[in-house]
Amino acid sequence: MSDNQNLLAEQRRALILDEVRRRGGIRVNELTRKLNVSDMTVRRDLDALSRLGVIEKVHGGAVPVVEASTHEPGFEAKSELELSAKEDIARAAAAMAVPGRAIALSGGTTTYALAHHLVDVPDLTVVTNSVRVADVFHAAQPAGTSGGQRAGAATVVLTGGVRTPSDSLVGPVADQAIRSLHFDVLFLGVHGISAEAGLSTPNLAEAETNRRFVRSARRVVVVADHTKWGTVGLSSFATLDQVDTLVTDAGLSPEVREEIVEHLPGLVVAGESADG
């Protein structure tokens, strides 16, 4: 059986992960039929997902890893997941950024993807507690011919704080910096989101820093792929009624979409046609 060249490895692995999580486990032979790929390709994909710590390989297949509410994956591990979805979300969220406004970006791999789409929005003031996000703006804004910052380049304010496994700066120093500021829009990445727990994270210090972000923003836009729905971390830091818009991807089921619109004033499904 020849490999299906229409699916990239990242897309295939996202489909496998969705199936494992949805069904609670799946066999290799089922995946070969469903994806129309070879047994060897499926096993390589399972090996890759196992190394990321999101599935557990068992004889003949795979089962999901049940994470503790305190488990916090590192930035590199999270950056390998749902790449296409994050790119769609980033593109849709970037359209909400208005030139000349003050915005905030929390830490996370989705806000990191978003930052790449915001570097060309002129005259932004960007506050972030993400070292990765700050690096994106720094790398995209070379000095002008006069030795200063190029015209229209964003002004970036990086909070201080203690670095988390996801490369966010949190703690009292970050909280104090955010407390004194006010943003037009906060673009917020999350570990988990649900109707009952709201927005949550496994890191207690990050929860407090995110609370400060939410309180300082006139508008809160959550950027989260469909796998975040139903995930609950140790500490909740905001309820759904504190969120203005959720930008997610087309992997979200119709049933979950109906549930979300009952709690949120705005839902944007990225990567979907206007009539889809």
N, C-alpha and C positions, 0 to 999 in steps of 0.2 A: 504494500500500500504506500503510495507516495504522499509526502507531506502536503497539506493544504497551504499553498503559497499566498492565499488571500488573507490569511490571519498572521499578524506579527506575533512574535513570541510573547510580548507584553500583553497583547489583547487576549491571546489564548489562555495565558495564566490567570488573567482577570476573570475569564469565563469559568475556568476550573475552580478558582477560589469561591466564586459565587455559588457554583453547584455544590461544593463541599459544605459551605455554610448553610445553604438553603435546605439541603437534604440530610445534613448531619453525617455525611460520608458518601463516598462513591468509589466504584471499582475501576481499575485501569481499562478493562475491556469496554465498559460503558463509555468512557471518555474517548477511546479510539473511534467508536462508532459515531458518537455525537459530534466530534470535531473533524472526523475524516482525516485523521493523521495516524502515523505509525505508533506501535507500542513503545518504541524507543523514544519517540518525541514526547509522548505523555510522561514517561518515566523521568526524562530530563526536566520537564516542567515541574513535576512533583518534587524532584530534588531541589530545584531552585526555590520553590515555595517553602519547602521544609527548612532550607538554610535561612530564609527570612523569618522563620518562627511562626508562620501563620497557619500551617497545617502540620499534621503528624502523619508520617507514612506508616501504613500497616500492611500486613500481607495482602497483596492483590489490589491495594488501593490507598485511600487516604481519608482521614477524619479531621475535623477542625480542632484547632488548639483553643481551649477555653481559657481565656486570659483572666487573671485576677484583676480586681478593680484598681489595684495599686500598680499594675504593670505599665511601664512607660517605655515604648520602643524608642530607639535612637533615631536621629534624623536620617541617617543613611538607609536604615531598614525601611522606614516609612516612605522614603523618596522613590523606592522601587515599585510601590504599589499604586494601581489605578492612574497610571501616567496620562492616558488619553482623557480620562474623566477630569483630572486636575487641569489639563490644558484647556478643555472646553469651558470649565468653570472660570478659570482665570480670564479667558477672553471675554466672557459675558460680564464678569464683575468689573473688568477694566472699563467697560462702556459706561459705568456708573460714576466714574471719577471725573469731576469737573475741573478744568484748568483754574489755577489760582486758589484752590481750596486747601484747607488743612485736613489731612487724613491720617489715620493710624492703621498700622498693620501689625497684628499680633504675630507670634512665632508660629511656625508650622510649614509643612511642605507645600500646602495649597497656597498659602500667602506668599511663599517663595516663588511659586510659578506665577502668581499674580504680579509680583514686583517686576518681572521681566516685561510685562505688558504695560506697566505704568511709567516706565522710564521716559517715554516720549510724550507724556501728558505735561504740558508746560506749566511752570511756576507753581508746582505743588510744594506744600510743606508736609513732610512725611515724618511721623513719629513712630518708632518701632522699638520693640524689645527683642528683635531677632537680629543676631549677628549676620546671618545668611542674607536676610533682606537688605540690610544696610550695605553689605558687600555688593549686591546687585546694582544698587544705585551708584555706588562709588565707581565700579568698573565701567558703567555706562556713561559716565560724565567726565570725560577728559578735560583738562584745562584748555581754555580758549587761547586765542593767539596772543592775547595780552598777558597771559599767565594766570588769569582768574578763571572762575567757573564759567562755562559756556552759557549763553543766553537761554533762559527758560528752564535751566536745569533745576531739579528739585533741591530744596533745602532739607537735609536729613538730620533728624535728631534721634540719636541712639541712647536709650535709657541705660543706666548702669544696672548692676545687680549680679546675682549668682547664676551661673550657667546651668541649664538643665540638660538631660540627655538629648532633648530635641532642639538644642542650641537656642533656647529662649533665655532671656535675662529676667530673673524674678527676684522677689524678696523686698525688704523695706526700702532699699535705694530706688529700685524701679517703681515701687508703689508711690513713693514721695514725688518722684519726677512726674508721673502721670497725673497725680492728684491735682497739680497746679495748672494743668493744660486743658484745653477744650478743642474738640475735633468736630468737623462737619460730618465726617463719615468714619466709622470704624469698620475695617474689614477683618473679620475675626475667624481664625481657624479653630477647630474644636477636635477633641479626642472622641467625644460622643455626644449624641443629641437624641432625646426622647421626649414624648409627651409628659411622662411622669417626672423624670429627673431634670428636664431642661437641658442646659449645656453643662458638660462635666469634663473633668480631667483627673488623671490619677495622681497629679502632683499638687499637694496642698498649697505650696507657695505660689505656684502658677495660677491656681484658682483665685487667690486673693489679688494677684496682679491683673488677671482678666476682669475681675469685678471692678477694679479701678478704671480699666479701659472702658467698660460698658457705661459706668456712671459719667464719664467725661465726654461721651459721644452724643451728638444730636441725633444721629441715625446709626443703627447697628445692622451691618450686613454680614451674615454668617456664610462662609464659603466652605462647603463640606460635601464630599462625594457620598454616594448612596450607601456605602458600607458603614458610614458613621451613624446612620439612623438605627436606633435600638441599642447602641453601645452606651454603657453607663460606667463612668469612672468613679473613683473614690469620692470626689468632692464636686458638688454642683456649685456653679458660680453665677448662673442667670436662669431665669424662667423664660419660656417661649414668648410670653407677652412683652418681654423686654427686647425682642428681636423684631426688626422691621421687615427684613427680607432674608430668605434663605436662597442661596444660589447653589444648586446641586446638579447632578447629571442625569442622563436619560435612563440609567440603571434602576432608578427608583420605581417601585411597582405602583400601579394605579391605586391600589388600596392604601398604601402609605401616603401617596399624594393627597388623597381625600382626607386622611387624618391630619396631615400638615396644614391644609388650608382651613381647617377648623380652628387652628391655634395661631396661625400667622397671617398677617395682612398681606404679605408678599411672598410668592414662590416663583423662582425663575429656574426652569429646567434647561440647562445649557446643552448644546449639541443636538437639539431637536428642531425640526422645521417648524415654522409658524403654525402650520395646520396639523402638526403631529402631536 
